[in-house]
């Protein structure tokens, strides 16, 4: 699945591949393309809405300068600074930065922008990304082969549990299979295979 995400002059195209998500990002000044493997992708997201602090602080400074001009009897300069201050402060609240961030274990977080209108669409894409990643990891790491060494398989099962891809009950079932305890009788005596 391919998803296009935009904010002003930034455009991201995200493509869910078989074992990774490919990100193509373009801004006015750069183009960047990279892939994040599903092993590196955390299966949690953070939603954040922030006011444009830079614009707010700049507006506040214009307000302070306007006050100095007002006390210095330069009414025209004070009025201009006041108008600019109000415009910047008002714009800082209108220009809220809305992001959904998917953390990664390698530090290249996946940041998607959203508006009030496309919030559900962005959220649905992230849910599909999580589903694809979880299915890939489940298919890769939940196989039990008694001919292979025990420790790497145990690590794989613990990896699935720690990432919350499998439940505690599914974890116990896989551990029992790994140790050959999957054939239990109803009175507590196991059968040896």
ChimeraX commands (.cxc) that place a marker at each C-alpha (Angstrom):
marker #1 position 0.00,0.00,0.00 radius 0.5
marker #1 position 1.23,3.49,-0.87 radius 0.5
marker #1 position 0.30,6.58,1.11 radius 0.5
marker #1 position 1.11,10.23,0.35 radius 0.5
marker #1 position 1.48,12.66,3.24 radius 0.5
marker #1 position 1.90,16.43,2.84 radius 0.5
marker #1 position 2.49,19.53,4.95 radius 0.5
marker #1 position 3.24,22.81,3.18 radius 0.5
marker #1 position 6.35,22.19,1.07 radius 0.5
marker #1 position 7.08,18.73,2.49 radius 0.5
marker #1 position 5.75,15.63,0.75 radius 0.5
marker #1 position 6.29,12.06,1.90 radius 0.5
marker #1 position 5.36,8.95,-0.02 radius 0.5
marker #1 position 5.28,5.85,2.17 radius 0.5
marker #1 position 5.13,2.41,0.62 radius 0.5
marker #1 position 4.55,-0.72,2.69 radius 0.5
marker #1 position 6.80,-3.45,1.29 radius 0.5
marker #1 position 7.05,-7.12,2.23 radius 0.5
marker #1 position 9.51,-6.62,5.10 radius 0.5
marker #1 position 9.83,-2.84,5.44 radius 0.5
marker #1 position 8.31,0.56,4.81 radius 0.5
marker #1 position 9.95,2.71,2.15 radius 0.5
marker #1 position 9.90,6.47,2.75 radius 0.5
marker #1 position 10.48,9.01,-0.03 radius 0.5
marker #1 position 10.59,12.56,1.36 radius 0.5
marker #1 position 10.83,15.75,-0.69 radius 0.5
marker #1 position 11.14,19.30,0.56 radius 0.5
marker #1 position 12.13,22.52,-1.21 radius 0.5
marker #1 position 15.77,21.88,-0.40 radius 0.5
marker #1 position 16.26,18.12,-0.27 radius 0.5
marker #1 position 15.09,14.71,-1.36 radius 0.5
marker #1 position 15.56,11.72,0.91 radius 0.5
marker #1 position 14.72,8.07,0.41 radius 0.5
marker #1 position 15.18,5.30,2.96 radius 0.5
marker #1 position 13.62,2.09,4.25 radius 0.5
marker #1 position 12.78,1.08,7.78 radius 0.5
marker #1 position 12.69,-2.68,8.34 radius 0.5
marker #1 position 9.77,-4.05,10.30 radius 0.5
marker #1 position 12.20,-5.30,12.96 radius 0.5
marker #1 position 13.20,-1.67,13.64 radius 0.5
marker #1 position 9.62,-0.37,13.76 radius 0.5
marker #1 position 7.96,0.02,17.14 radius 0.5
marker #1 position 4.26,-0.86,17.18 radius 0.5
marker #1 position 3.18,2.21,19.12 radius 0.5
marker #1 position 2.32,5.71,17.92 radius 0.5
marker #1 position 2.33,9.13,19.53 radius 0.5
marker #1 position -0.14,11.83,18.45 radius 0.5
marker #1 position 0.90,15.40,19.10 radius 0.5
marker #1 position -0.64,18.82,18.37 radius 0.5
marker #1 position 1.68,21.77,19.00 radius 0.5
marker #1 position 1.27,25.51,18.61 radius 0.5
marker #1 position 3.93,27.24,16.51 radius 0.5
marker #1 position 6.10,28.50,19.39 radius 0.5
marker #1 position 8.53,30.43,17.16 radius 0.5
marker #1 position 5.73,32.50,15.68 radius 0.5
marker #1 position 4.22,33.12,19.13 radius 0.5
marker #1 position 7.54,34.29,20.63 radius 0.5
marker #1 position 8.22,36.54,17.64 radius 0.5
marker #1 position 4.76,38.07,18.03 radius 0.5
marker #1 position 5.41,38.65,21.73 radius 0.5
marker #1 position 8.69,40.46,20.94 radius 0.5
marker #1 position 6.91,42.68,18.41 radius 0.5
marker #1 position 4.37,43.48,21.13 radius 0.5
marker #1 position 7.17,44.46,23.56 radius 0.5
marker #1 position 8.88,46.62,20.91 radius 0.5
marker #1 position 5.53,48.27,20.19 radius 0.5
marker #1 position 5.22,49.17,23.86 radius 0.5
marker #1 position 8.69,50.80,23.80 radius 0.5
marker #1 position 7.69,52.81,20.73 radius 0.5
marker #1 position 4.43,53.79,22.42 radius 0.5
marker #1 position 6.26,55.09,25.50 radius 0.5
marker #1 position 8.67,56.93,23.21 radius 0.5
marker #1 position 5.77,58.72,21.49 radius 0.5
marker #1 position 6.32,57.03,18.13 radius 0.5
marker #1 position 2.71,56.06,17.60 radius 0.5
marker #1 position 3.05,54.88,13.99 radius 0.5
marker #1 position 5.84,52.42,14.82 radius 0.5
marker #1 position 3.89,51.23,17.87 radius 0.5
marker #1 position 0.79,50.63,15.76 radius 0.5
marker #1 position 2.75,48.70,13.13 radius 0.5
marker #1 position 4.44,46.56,15.79 radius 0.5
marker #1 position 1.07,45.97,17.48 radius 0.5
marker #1 position -0.55,44.83,14.22 radius 0.5
marker #1 position 2.37,42.52,13.43 radius 0.5
marker #1 position 2.28,41.14,17.01 radius 0.5
marker #1 position -1.44,40.37,16.86 radius 0.5
marker #1 position -1.11,38.77,13.42 radius 0.5
marker #1 position 1.80,36.56,14.51 radius 0.5
marker #1 position 0.23,35.50,17.81 radius 0.5
marker #1 position -3.10,34.76,16.13 radius 0.5
marker #1 position -1.33,32.83,13.32 radius 0.5
marker #1 position 0.67,30.79,15.84 radius 0.5
marker #1 position -2.58,29.30,17.13 radius 0.5
marker #1 position -3.97,28.70,13.64 radius 0.5
marker #1 position -0.78,27.02,12.40 radius 0.5
marker #1 position -0.75,24.09,14.79 radius 0.5
marker #1 position 1.60,21.29,13.90 radius 0.5
marker #1 position -0.27,17.98,14.04 radius 0.5
marker #1 position 1.86,14.84,13.91 radius 0.5
marker #1 position 1.60,11.12,14.47 radius 0.5
marker #1 position 4.99,9.63,15.25 radius 0.5
marker #1 position 5.90,5.97,14.97 radius 0.5
marker #1 position 9.10,5.34,16.92 radius 0.5
marker #1 position 11.86,3.12,15.64 radius 0.5
marker #1 position 14.67,1.33,17.42 radius 0.5
marker #1 position 17.30,2.90,15.14 radius 0.5
marker #1 position 16.26,6.52,15.80 radius 0.5
marker #1 position 14.77,7.30,12.36 radius 0.5
marker #1 position 11.27,8.00,13.62 radius 0.5
marker #1 position 8.46,7.99,11.11 radius 0.5
marker #1 position 6.60,11.32,11.38 radius 0.5
marker #1 position 3.29,11.75,9.57 radius 0.5
marker #1 position 1.42,15.05,9.40 radius 0.5
marker #1 position -2.33,15.31,9.63 radius 0.5
marker #1 position -5.12,17.87,9.59 radius 0.5
marker #1 position -8.57,17.76,11.10 radius 0.5
marker #1 position -9.89,16.49,7.76 radius 0.5
marker #1 position -7.42,13.65,7.10 radius 0.5
marker #1 position -6.68,12.52,10.66 radius 0.5
marker #1 position -8.64,9.26,10.26 radius 0.5
marker #1 position -6.90,8.50,6.94 radius 0.5
marker #1 position -3.43,8.94,8.48 radius 0.5
marker #1 position -4.44,6.85,11.50 radius 0.5
marker #1 position -5.75,4.06,9.21 radius 0.5
marker #1 position -2.47,3.99,7.29 radius 0.5
marker #1 position -0.50,3.63,10.54 radius 0.5
marker #1 position -2.79,0.80,11.66 radius 0.5
marker #1 position -2.24,-0.97,8.31 radius 0.5
marker #1 position 1.50,-0.47,8.71 radius 0.5
marker #1 position 1.39,-2.03,12.19 radius 0.5
marker #1 position -0.71,-4.93,10.90 radius 0.5
marker #1 position 1.70,-5.63,8.01 radius 0.5
marker #1 position 4.72,-5.42,10.34 radius 0.5
marker #1 position 3.16,-7.68,12.96 radius 0.5
marker #1 position 2.14,-10.29,10.37 radius 0.5
marker #1 position 5.64,-10.29,8.87 radius 0.5
marker #1 position 7.32,-10.63,12.27 radius 0.5
marker #1 position 4.87,-13.29,13.41 radius 0.5
marker #1 position 5.48,-15.37,10.29 radius 0.5
marker #1 position 9.24,-14.93,10.62 radius 0.5
marker #1 position 9.72,-15.58,14.34 radius 0.5
marker #1 position 7.00,-17.94,15.57 radius 0.5
marker #1 position 8.27,-21.10,13.88 radius 0.5
marker #1 position 9.47,-23.88,16.17 radius 0.5
marker #1 position 12.00,-26.36,14.79 radius 0.5
marker #1 position 13.34,-28.88,17.30 radius 0.5
marker #1 position 16.34,-29.56,15.03 radius 0.5
marker #1 position 17.60,-25.98,15.51 radius 0.5
marker #1 position 19.34,-24.62,18.63 radius 0.5
marker #1 position 17.01,-23.70,21.47 radius 0.5
marker #1 position 18.37,-20.28,22.48 radius 0.5
marker #1 position 17.80,-18.37,19.18 radius 0.5
marker #1 position 14.26,-19.73,18.99 radius 0.5
marker #1 position 13.61,-18.71,22.58 radius 0.5
marker #1 position 14.90,-15.20,21.77 radius 0.5
marker #1 position 12.55,-15.04,18.77 radius 0.5
marker #1 position 9.54,-15.98,20.90 radius 0.5
marker #1 position 10.52,-13.45,23.58 radius 0.5
marker #1 position 10.92,-10.81,20.87 radius 0.5
marker #1 position 7.33,-11.44,19.74 radius 0.5
marker #1 position 6.04,-11.20,23.31 radius 0.5
marker #1 position 8.02,-8.06,24.13 radius 0.5
marker #1 position 6.68,-6.35,21.00 radius 0.5
marker #1 position 3.15,-7.42,22.07 radius 0.5
marker #1 position 2.64,-9.29,18.79 radius 0.5
marker #1 position 1.63,-12.40,20.70 radius 0.5
marker #1 position -0.26,-12.63,23.97 radius 0.5
marker #1 position 1.08,-14.19,27.14 radius 0.5
marker #1 position -1.02,-17.32,26.46 radius 0.5
marker #1 position 0.38,-17.65,22.92 radius 0.5
marker #1 position 3.86,-17.18,24.35 radius 0.5
marker #1 position 3.32,-20.04,26.81 radius 0.5
marker #1 position 2.02,-22.32,24.02 radius 0.5
marker #1 position 5.11,-21.61,21.91 radius 0.5
marker #1 position 7.42,-22.18,24.90 radius 0.5
marker #1 position 5.71,-25.51,25.57 radius 0.5
marker #1 position 6.20,-26.51,21.92 radius 0.5
marker #1 position 9.82,-25.43,22.04 radius 0.5
marker #1 position 10.54,-27.56,25.11 radius 0.5
marker #1 position 8.45,-30.46,23.83 radius 0.5
marker #1 position 5.71,-30.02,26.42 radius 0.5
marker #1 position 2.91,-29.53,23.90 radius 0.5
marker #1 position 1.32,-32.98,24.53 radius 0.5
marker #1 position -0.07,-32.74,28.07 radius 0.5
marker #1 position -2.54,-35.20,29.47 radius 0.5
marker #1 position -5.53,-34.11,31.51 radius 0.5
marker #1 position -4.23,-35.62,34.78 radius 0.5
marker #1 position -0.83,-33.95,34.69 radius 0.5
marker #1 position 1.35,-36.65,33.14 radius 0.5
marker #1 position 3.06,-35.66,29.90 radius 0.5
marker #1 position 3.77,-38.11,27.10 radius 0.5
marker #1 position 7.22,-38.30,25.62 radius 0.5
marker #1 position 7.63,-38.03,21.87 radius 0.5
marker link #1:1,2 radius 0.2
marker link #1:2,3 radius 0.2
marker link #1:3,4 radius 0.2
marker link #1:4,5 radius 0.2
marker link #1:5,6 radius 0.2
marker link #1:6,7 radius 0.2
marker link #1:7,8 radius 0.2
marker link #1:8,9 radius 0.2
marker link #1:9,10 radius 0.2
marker link #1:10,11 radius 0.2
marker link #1:11,12 radius 0.2
marker link #1:12,13 radius 0.2
marker link #1:13,14 radius 0.2
marker link #1:14,15 radius 0.2
marker link #1:15,16 radius 0.2
marker link #1:16,17 radius 0.2
marker link #1:17,18 radius 0.2
marker link #1:18,19 radius 0.2
marker link #1:19,20 radius 0.2
marker link #1:20,21 radius 0.2
marker link #1:21,22 radius 0.2
marker link #1:22,23 radius 0.2
marker link #1:23,24 radius 0.2
marker link #1:24,25 radius 0.2
marker link #1:25,26 radius 0.2
marker link #1:26,27 radius 0.2
marker link #1:27,28 radius 0.2
marker link #1:28,29 radius 0.2
marker link #1:29,30 radius 0.2
marker link #1:30,31 radius 0.2
marker link #1:31,32 radius 0.2
marker link #1:32,33 radius 0.2
marker link #1:33,34 radius 0.2
marker link #1:34,35 radius 0.2
marker link #1:35,36 radius 0.2
marker link #1:36,37 radius 0.2
marker link #1:37,38 radius 0.2
marker link #1:38,39 radius 0.2
marker link #1:39,40 radius 0.2
marker link #1:40,41 radius 0.2
marker link #1:41,42 radius 0.2
marker link #1:42,43 radius 0.2
marker link #1:43,44 radius 0.2
marker link #1:44,45 radius 0.2
marker link #1:45,46 radius 0.2
marker link #1:46,47 radius 0.2
marker link #1:47,48 radius 0.2
marker link #1:48,49 radius 0.2
marker link #1:49,50 radius 0.2
marker link #1:50,51 radius 0.2
marker link #1:51,52 radius 0.2
marker link #1:52,53 radius 0.2
marker link #1:53,54 radius 0.2
marker link #1:54,55 radius 0.2
marker link #1:55,56 radius 0.2
marker link #1:56,57 radius 0.2
marker link #1:57,58 radius 0.2
marker link #1:58,59 radius 0.2
marker link #1:59,60 radius 0.2
marker link #1:60,61 radius 0.2
marker link #1:61,62 radius 0.2
marker link #1:62,63 radius 0.2
marker link #1:63,64 radius 0.2
marker link #1:64,65 radius 0.2
marker link #1:65,66 radius 0.2
marker link #1:66,67 radius 0.2
marker link #1:67,68 radius 0.2
marker link #1:68,69 radius 0.2
marker link #1:69,70 radius 0.2
marker link #1:70,71 radius 0.2
marker link #1:71,72 radius 0.2
marker link #1:72,73 radius 0.2
marker link #1:73,74 radius 0.2
marker link #1:74,75 radius 0.2
marker link #1:75,76 radius 0.2
marker link #1:76,77 radius 0.2
marker link #1:77,78 radius 0.2
marker link #1:78,79 radius 0.2
marker link #1:79,80 radius 0.2
marker link #1:80,81 radius 0.2
marker link #1:81,82 radius 0.2
marker link #1:82,83 radius 0.2
marker link #1:83,84 radius 0.2
marker link #1:84,85 radius 0.2
marker link #1:85,86 radius 0.2
marker link #1:86,87 radius 0.2
marker link #1:87,88 radius 0.2
marker link #1:88,89 radius 0.2
marker link #1:89,90 radius 0.2
marker link #1:90,91 radius 0.2
marker link #1:91,92 radius 0.2
marker link #1:92,93 radius 0.2
marker link #1:93,94 radius 0.2
marker link #1:94,95 radius 0.2
marker link #1:95,96 radius 0.2
marker link #1:96,97 radius 0.2
marker link #1:97,98 radius 0.2
marker link #1:98,99 radius 0.2
marker link #1:99,100 radius 0.2
marker link #1:100,101 radius 0.2
marker link #1:101,102 radius 0.2
marker link #1:102,103 radius 0.2
marker link #1:103,104 radius 0.2
marker link #1:104,105 radius 0.2
marker link #1:105,106 radius 0.2
marker link #1:106,107 radius 0.2
marker link #1:107,108 radius 0.2
marker link #1:108,109 radius 0.2
marker link #1:109,110 radius 0.2
marker link #1:110,111 radius 0.2
marker link #1:111,112 radius 0.2
marker link #1:112,113 radius 0.2
marker link #1:113,114 radius 0.2
marker link #1:114,115 radius 0.2
marker link #1:115,116 radius 0.2
marker link #1:116,117 radius 0.2
marker link #1:117,118 radius 0.2
marker link #1:118,119 radius 0.2
marker link #1:119,120 radius 0.2
marker link #1:120,121 radius 0.2
marker link #1:121,122 radius 0.2
marker link #1:122,123 radius 0.2
marker link #1:123,124 radius 0.2
marker link #1:124,125 radius 0.2
marker link #1:125,126 radius 0.2
marker link #1:126,127 radius 0.2
marker link #1:127,128 radius 0.2
marker link #1:128,129 radius 0.2
marker link #1:129,130 radius 0.2
marker link #1:130,131 radius 0.2
marker link #1:131,132 radius 0.2
marker link #1:132,133 radius 0.2
marker link #1:133,134 radius 0.2
marker link #1:134,135 radius 0.2
marker link #1:135,136 radius 0.2
marker link #1:136,137 radius 0.2
marker link #1:137,138 radius 0.2
marker link #1:138,139 radius 0.2
marker link #1:139,140 radius 0.2
marker link #1:140,141 radius 0.2
marker link #1:141,142 radius 0.2
marker link #1:142,143 radius 0.2
marker link #1:143,144 radius 0.2
marker link #1:144,145 radius 0.2
marker link #1:145,146 radius 0.2
marker link #1:146,147 radius 0.2
marker link #1:147,148 radius 0.2
marker link #1:148,149 radius 0.2
marker link #1:149,150 radius 0.2
marker link #1:150,151 radius 0.2
marker link #1:151,152 radius 0.2
marker link #1:152,153 radius 0.2
marker link #1:153,154 radius 0.2
marker link #1:154,155 radius 0.2
marker link #1:155,156 radius 0.2
marker link #1:156,157 radius 0.2
marker link #1:157,158 radius 0.2
marker link #1:158,159 radius 0.2
marker link #1:159,160 radius 0.2
marker link #1:160,161 radius 0.2
marker link #1:161,162 radius 0.2
marker link #1:162,163 radius 0.2
marker link #1:163,164 radius 0.2
marker link #1:164,165 radius 0.2
marker link #1:165,166 radius 0.2
marker link #1:166,167 radius 0.2
marker link #1:167,168 radius 0.2
marker link #1:168,169 radius 0.2
marker link #1:169,170 radius 0.2
marker link #1:170,171 radius 0.2
marker link #1:171,172 radius 0.2
marker link #1:172,173 radius 0.2
marker link #1:173,174 radius 0.2
marker link #1:174,175 radius 0.2
marker link #1:175,176 radius 0.2
marker link #1:176,177 radius 0.2
marker link #1:177,178 radius 0.2
marker link #1:178,179 radius 0.2
marker link #1:179,180 radius 0.2
marker link #1:180,181 radius 0.2
marker link #1:181,182 radius 0.2
marker link #1:182,183 radius 0.2
marker link #1:183,184 radius 0.2
marker link #1:184,185 radius 0.2
marker link #1:185,186 radius 0.2
marker link #1:186,187 radius 0.2
marker link #1:187,188 radius 0.2
marker link #1:188,189 radius 0.2
marker link #1:189,190 radius 0.2
marker link #1:190,191 radius 0.2
marker link #1:191,192 radius 0.2
marker link #1:192,193 radius 0.2
view
